[in-house]
Amino acid sequence: MTEYSAPAGSTGERLRAAREARGLGLDSVAAQLKLHPRQVEALERDAFEQLGGHTYARGFLRNYARLLELDGDALVAAAGLENEAAPNLEVTCNADGAMPQAQARRPWLLSALGLGLPIAVGLALAAYLDWFKPDSTKLPQIISSPASTDAIAPAQAAASSTVPQGAAKPSAPASAATETAKPPAPAAPAASTTQVPQVAKADAAPALPAAGEKRLEFEFATDTWLEIKDADGRTLVSQVRPGGSKFSVDGKAPLALVVGHAGSVQLRVDGQTFDLQPHTKVDVARFSVK
């Protein structure tokens, strides 16, 4: 990718020098700032007019300065982006005329309200005075009197006296006799009090990486840029990992890695601690795992 230069000592030149001192490429910076590489180039060339106005340029410039740990307000002032003409918010009126007025109330609506109100009042008054309550004296009598109960008792007594004395009572059904003749069911055997020892199942061991691959395990204390490519040149990871998170990946060795903020990252290769300090320059570690 073509590198564009700005005048020495300008805002863009200071940004580019700080980025190169940290060993960061344009693509890496663009990914961390969520910008297109062309926008990062425009910041480093002082081409702020290509960023959609001073408001966007100020925001991009402050974010870039924060990433490089520079003074964002000083860079904005040096770039002349502090002040911007306020937009004209005056409303222009090019039409004269009166606004249409609401139509007058229609006379039939008033008449309907005048007729409906007495009807509603009459219905409410009728409900309050129980005019529509049915006359309970005209309902048929359903509950029998005590005299009817006394008449039923002699009838039941007469019916029972018709059965001849000494008559044999009907025998119980054969099924009932059979049930009484069955021997009692054997008692269920008592549950054994001997407890079978419980065998604890061993936790399944984590799957091992395939032959020729390496397992990388990371712990990030702060937001960190991570880029990993395998032996075939395929990009496995290219993103910012959040602080306080963990991440692991298997890849075909040798693996090429770029780790930003390397001082806040812990790495284990196949379970063994890997020291990033010998490979770190300006808080960015570049190395390979074979």
PLY file of the C-alpha trace (Angstrom):
ply
format ascii 1.0
element vertex 290
property float x
property float y
property float z
element edge 289
property int vertex1
property int vertex2
end_header
0.00 0.00 0.00
1.36 3.46 -0.91
2.48 5.63 2.04
1.68 9.36 1.68
3.79 11.95 3.49
2.78 15.32 4.92
4.92 18.43 5.55
7.42 17.91 8.36
6.04 18.91 11.74
2.41 18.94 10.57
-0.41 17.12 12.32
-0.40 14.29 9.78
3.40 13.90 9.99
3.20 13.59 13.79
0.53 10.91 13.49
2.49 8.92 10.92
5.73 9.12 12.94
3.97 7.95 16.11
2.32 5.05 14.25
5.60 3.87 12.70
7.35 4.14 16.08
4.79 1.67 17.47
5.24 -0.70 14.55
1.61 -0.41 13.42
0.49 -0.64 9.81
-2.28 1.38 8.18
-4.56 -1.68 8.00
-4.02 -2.43 11.68
-4.81 1.16 12.73
-7.85 1.29 10.46
-9.22 -1.92 11.99
-8.79 -0.61 15.55
-10.40 2.77 14.73
-13.20 1.15 12.66
-12.15 3.31 9.68
-11.16 2.65 6.07
-7.41 2.74 5.37
-8.02 5.67 2.98
-9.43 7.69 5.90
-6.31 6.99 7.97
-4.18 8.10 5.00
-6.21 11.31 4.74
-5.50 12.08 8.42
-1.77 11.53 7.91
-1.79 13.77 4.77
-3.71 16.59 6.53
-6.47 16.08 3.92
-9.25 16.77 6.41
-11.62 18.01 3.69
-11.90 14.40 2.48
-13.40 13.27 5.79
-16.87 14.82 5.42
-16.35 18.09 7.31
-14.56 19.44 10.37
-16.90 17.69 12.81
-16.00 14.21 11.52
-12.34 15.16 11.11
-12.11 16.29 14.76
-13.62 13.02 15.98
-11.34 10.85 13.81
-8.28 12.88 14.82
-9.02 12.60 18.57
-9.61 8.83 18.30
-6.34 8.38 16.36
-4.47 10.46 18.96
-5.97 8.39 21.81
-4.79 5.17 20.11
-1.24 6.56 19.80
-1.38 8.10 23.33
-0.99 11.66 21.98
-2.69 14.93 23.02
-5.84 15.00 20.87
-6.79 18.63 21.74
-3.33 19.87 20.77
-3.48 18.06 17.43
-6.96 19.46 16.70
-5.72 22.99 17.46
-2.61 22.50 15.28
-4.79 21.28 12.41
-7.07 24.35 12.68
-10.19 22.27 13.29
-11.30 23.96 16.55
-13.76 26.39 14.99
-16.33 25.74 12.31
-18.94 28.12 10.87
-22.33 27.50 12.46
-25.00 26.44 9.98
-27.77 28.91 9.10
-30.89 27.66 10.84
-33.17 30.57 9.84
-36.44 29.41 8.33
-37.16 30.96 4.96
-40.80 31.70 4.23
-41.73 32.21 0.57
-45.50 31.83 0.82
-48.14 34.19 2.19
-51.64 33.33 3.25
-53.78 32.49 6.23
-53.84 29.03 7.69
-57.16 27.22 7.21
-59.41 27.39 10.24
-61.21 24.44 11.74
-64.74 23.98 10.45
-67.59 25.19 12.63
-69.45 22.59 14.61
-72.25 21.04 12.66
-75.75 21.75 13.99
-76.86 18.12 13.75
-74.13 17.10 16.20
-75.53 19.45 18.86
-79.04 18.10 18.27
-77.88 14.51 18.71
-76.18 15.38 21.97
-79.34 17.13 23.20
-81.47 14.03 22.52
-79.05 11.43 23.83
-78.40 13.06 27.19
-82.01 12.74 28.56
-82.15 9.09 27.44
-78.93 8.24 29.25
-80.14 9.99 32.42
-83.46 8.09 32.30
-81.75 4.71 31.97
-79.44 5.46 34.88
-82.38 6.51 37.07
-84.34 3.34 36.17
-81.39 1.13 37.11
-80.99 2.96 40.40
-84.68 2.47 41.37
-84.73 -1.24 40.37
-87.60 -0.74 37.93
-86.56 -3.75 35.93
-86.26 -6.15 38.92
-88.55 -9.23 38.36
-91.45 -9.90 40.79
-90.38 -12.82 42.98
-94.01 -13.53 44.04
-94.87 -14.75 40.54
-92.00 -17.25 40.26
-92.90 -20.97 40.69
-92.14 -22.43 44.11
-89.30 -24.91 43.81
-88.44 -25.61 47.46
-90.79 -28.21 48.98
-92.47 -27.63 52.31
-91.91 -29.81 55.41
-95.31 -31.44 54.84
-94.14 -33.02 51.59
-91.15 -34.54 53.37
-93.44 -36.09 55.96
-95.56 -37.65 53.19
-92.54 -39.40 51.65
-91.53 -41.17 54.86
-94.77 -43.34 55.22
-94.49 -44.38 51.58
-90.95 -45.64 52.09
-92.07 -47.55 55.22
-94.94 -49.24 53.32
-92.61 -50.35 50.55
-90.24 -51.99 53.01
-93.11 -53.90 54.74
-93.98 -55.80 51.52
-90.85 -57.90 51.77
-91.80 -61.29 53.41
-90.29 -62.07 56.76
-87.53 -64.68 56.81
-86.71 -64.27 53.12
-83.11 -65.01 52.41
-80.99 -62.08 51.48
-79.48 -62.23 48.01
-76.09 -63.82 48.04
-73.01 -61.83 47.18
-71.80 -62.08 43.58
-69.53 -64.93 42.68
-66.77 -62.54 41.95
-66.87 -61.29 45.53
-66.61 -64.86 46.88
-63.70 -65.54 44.63
-61.96 -62.43 45.85
-62.29 -63.55 49.49
-60.94 -67.03 48.67
-57.68 -65.73 47.17
-54.66 -66.20 49.44
-53.01 -63.00 50.52
-50.36 -61.73 48.15
-46.81 -62.33 49.33
-45.22 -59.31 50.93
-42.77 -57.43 48.75
-39.17 -58.13 49.69
-37.65 -55.49 51.89
-35.40 -53.07 50.08
-31.77 -53.82 50.60
-30.09 -51.35 52.87
-26.72 -52.01 51.30
-25.75 -48.95 49.30
-23.97 -49.42 46.01
-20.91 -47.18 45.95
-21.21 -44.37 43.44
-18.40 -44.27 40.91
-17.51 -40.69 40.00
-17.17 -40.14 36.29
-13.96 -38.52 35.28
-14.26 -35.25 33.35
-13.49 -35.64 29.69
-10.04 -34.34 28.83
-9.97 -31.38 26.38
-9.32 -32.38 22.81
-5.68 -32.11 21.79
-4.67 -30.05 18.74
-4.21 -31.99 15.51
-0.80 -33.16 14.41
1.35 -30.27 13.21
-0.84 -27.68 14.98
-0.20 -25.49 18.00
-2.71 -24.39 20.63
-2.46 -20.73 21.66
-4.26 -19.52 24.81
-4.46 -15.76 25.58
-5.58 -13.67 28.56
-6.09 -9.93 27.87
-5.91 -7.34 30.68
-6.78 -4.44 28.30
-8.24 -4.05 24.79
-5.59 -5.56 22.51
-5.08 -5.90 18.75
-4.40 -9.55 17.79
-3.42 -10.91 14.37
-2.55 -14.59 13.71
-1.66 -16.28 10.38
-0.97 -20.00 9.94
1.69 -21.77 7.89
-0.45 -21.51 4.74
-0.76 -17.74 5.08
-4.41 -17.99 6.11
-5.55 -15.33 8.62
-6.99 -17.01 11.71
-7.60 -13.85 13.78
-7.47 -10.13 12.90
-9.40 -8.09 15.47
-9.33 -6.18 18.76
-9.89 -8.48 21.74
-11.62 -6.84 24.76
-9.86 -6.45 28.09
-10.67 -9.03 30.76
-11.40 -11.77 28.19
-9.75 -15.09 27.27
-9.23 -16.56 23.81
-7.76 -19.80 22.41
-7.10 -20.99 18.85
-5.43 -23.98 17.13
-3.41 -23.43 13.97
-0.93 -25.06 11.66
2.63 -24.19 12.67
4.62 -22.09 12.12
2.21 -19.34 13.22
2.96 -15.62 12.65
1.60 -13.32 15.40
1.25 -9.55 15.98
0.12 -8.61 19.51
-0.56 -4.98 20.53
-0.22 -3.88 24.18
1.90 -6.98 24.67
2.70 -6.01 28.26
-0.92 -6.69 29.27
-1.20 -10.08 27.50
-0.43 -13.57 28.87
0.21 -16.35 26.32
0.47 -20.13 26.71
1.59 -22.40 23.83
0.43 -26.00 24.26
-0.06 -25.27 27.96
3.43 -23.76 28.45
3.89 -20.05 29.33
5.37 -18.03 26.43
7.37 -14.87 27.24
6.43 -11.97 24.93
9.01 -9.52 26.32
11.95 -10.56 24.05
9.75 -10.03 20.97
8.20 -6.68 22.06
9.09 -3.31 20.57
7.13 -0.15 21.52
4.52 -2.36 23.27
3.92 -4.39 20.06
5.14 -8.00 19.86
5.91 -9.60 16.47
7.04 -13.25 16.48
6.34 -16.75 15.20
5.51 -20.01 16.99
7.02 -23.12 15.46
0 1
1 2
2 3
3 4
4 5
5 6
6 7
7 8
8 9
9 10
10 11
11 12
12 13
13 14
14 15
15 16
16 17
17 18
18 19
19 20
20 21
21 22
22 23
23 24
24 25
25 26
26 27
27 28
28 29
29 30
30 31
31 32
32 33
33 34
34 35
35 36
36 37
37 38
38 39
39 40
40 41
41 42
42 43
43 44
44 45
45 46
46 47
47 48
48 49
49 50
50 51
51 52
52 53
53 54
54 55
55 56
56 57
57 58
58 59
59 60
60 61
61 62
62 63
63 64
64 65
65 66
66 67
67 68
68 69
69 70
70 71
71 72
72 73
73 74
74 75
75 76
76 77
77 78
78 79
79 80
80 81
81 82
82 83
83 84
84 85
85 86
86 87
87 88
88 89
89 90
90 91
91 92
92 93
93 94
94 95
95 96
96 97
97 98
98 99
99 100
100 101
101 102
102 103
103 104
104 105
105 106
106 107
107 108
108 109
109 110
110 111
111 112
112 113
113 114
114 115
115 116
116 117
117 118
118 119
119 120
120 121
121 122
122 123
123 124
124 125
125 126
126 127
127 128
128 129
129 130
130 131
131 132
132 133
133 134
134 135
135 136
136 137
137 138
138 139
139 140
140 141
141 142
142 143
143 144
144 145
145 146
146 147
147 148
148 149
149 150
150 151
151 152
152 153
153 154
154 155
155 156
156 157
157 158
158 159
159 160
160 161
161 162
162 163
163 164
164 165
165 166
166 167
167 168
168 169
169 170
170 171
171 172
172 173
173 174
174 175
175 176
176 177
177 178
178 179
179 180
180 181
181 182
182 183
183 184
184 185
185 186
186 187
187 188
188 189
189 190
190 191
191 192
192 193
193 194
194 195
195 196
196 197
197 198
198 199
199 200
200 201
201 202
202 203
203 204
204 205
205 206
206 207
207 208
208 209
209 210
210 211
211 212
212 213
213 214
214 215
215 216
216 217
217 218
218 219
219 220
220 221
221 222
222 223
223 224
224 225
225 226
226 227
227 228
228 229
229 230
230 231
231 232
232 233
233 234
234 235
235 236
236 237
237 238
238 239
239 240
240 241
241 242
242 243
243 244
244 245
245 246
246 247
247 248
248 249
249 250
250 251
251 252
252 253
253 254
254 255
255 256
256 257
257 258
258 259
259 260
260 261
261 262
262 263
263 264
264 265
265 266
266 267
267 268
268 269
269 270
270 271
271 272
272 273
273 274
274 275
275 276
276 277
277 278
278 279
279 280
280 281
281 282
282 283
283 284
284 285
285 286
286 287
287 288
288 289
